[in-house]
Amino acid sequence: MDTTTYGQLAVFHTIAREQSISAAARKLGVTVPSVSKSLRLLEQKTGVPLFARTTRKISLTETGLALLSGTESAMAELDLALEEVLNSGGAPSGPVRITLPRFAWQLILQPLLAEFYGTYPDIQLEVSVNDGSVSLVEEGFDLGIRFGNAVSEGMVAREIFPPFRLGLYASEEYLARNGMPAAPDELVKHRLITYRFGTSKRISKLFLQDNGVTISPDMDNAMICNDIDVIRDAVSEGIGIGRLFEPLRDKMSGYEHLKPVLKNFWPTFPAVYLYYLPRSQRAKRVRATIDFIVERLNAKKG
């Protein structure tokens, strides 16, 4: 593979990730015409279109998908090998892309941010908050943070936060009006502020644990939203009963009027993991980020 083909493939992979020629140009720091020319030359070389284009979007053709899949690993290895040589000396630098759900941003990454940048000012974090499943390979991320049961096979996974509970909370005002439920079957008299997943559009069903048995009490929905901060604020306003992760609730200031409801029935979620492809840790910038997060969170556990 000559250097021209390598450059064209690099552009092709960026277009595939960004799903836009103009976005790929911004990502690469070059002009839109140069990206378009590179893609055109690669398509001339392969003899077939690699993208299907409309006025609204660009998507991979079957041949484009095959080329992306067939060259992804090789391109990643080449990029890493070059980076290892270029960054063999000096402080870690460059971009590190992280995908994580909102609770992990608030509970895990955000509290470490100032110290991280004080330690590694030349690393540029790109943080993507997404509560759905995200493929590190397909989306071009270096690291992910998810519950352990959501980490796909083939990843290196490091536990960074222990299991914790998903609690039910209500405001003092709400409980004064409606009373405190004493058992799960009394929830039928109350209304739930619930969550809709952004990717699947599925509404999160209420689950509780009763002596090791999972139960799902019936509750009417007072409000549906796709953001845990909105749930917190709606609970605070006395709209209904809502769910918040216990450690997040514990670190909130100004929400002391939110009271736990049926605490003995709260379900426990699995431990949270930092995960990545085995080859990713070869990049100094990624390795430094991994070590920093793991070491700081392990120190907090201790």
RAPEQUI-V250359 format. One line per field, one symbol per residue. ss: DSSP state (h for helix, s for strand, l for the rest). phi: phi as a letter, one per 20 degrees, with the letter a starting at -180 (. if undefined). burial: + if it has 9 or more other C-alpha atoms within 8 Angstrom, else -. A space follows every 50 residues. Layout:
ss->???
phi->???
burial->???
//
This chain:
ss->llhhhhhhhhhhhhhhhhllhhhhhhhhlllhhhhhhhhhhhhhhhllll sssllllssslhhhhhhhhhhhhhhhhhhhhhhhhhlllllllsssssss lhhhhhhhhhhhhhhhhhhlllsssssssllllllhhhhlllssssshhh llllsssssssllsssssssshhhhhhhlllllhhhhhhlssssssllll llsllllsssllsssllllssssssllhhhhhhhhhllllssssshhhhh hllllllsssslhhhlsssllsssssshhhhhlhhhhhhhhhhhhhhhhh hl
phi->.efffgfffffgfffffelafffffffemcefgffffffffffffenbfd cedcfdbccfffffffffffdgffffffffffffffdfcnfgboececda ffffffedegfeffffffecfeedfdddebeefcefffemeecccbfgfd effneeccfcbfgbededcbfgfffffdnefebgfeffedddedddffee mfefefccdclndfccffbfeeacbdbfffggfffgemfrecdcfgffff efdncffedfclgfdffdeffdcecafgfffffgffgffgffffffffff ff
burial->----++-++++++++++++++-++++---+-+--++-++-+++-----++ ++-----++++-+++--+---+--+-+--+--++--+----++-++++++ +++++++++--+---++--+++++----++++---+---+++++++++-- +---+-+-++--++++++++++-++-----+--+-+++-+++++++++-- --+---+++-------+-+-++-+++-+-+++-+++-+++++++++++-- -------+++++--+++-+++++++++--+++++++++++-+++-+++-- --
//
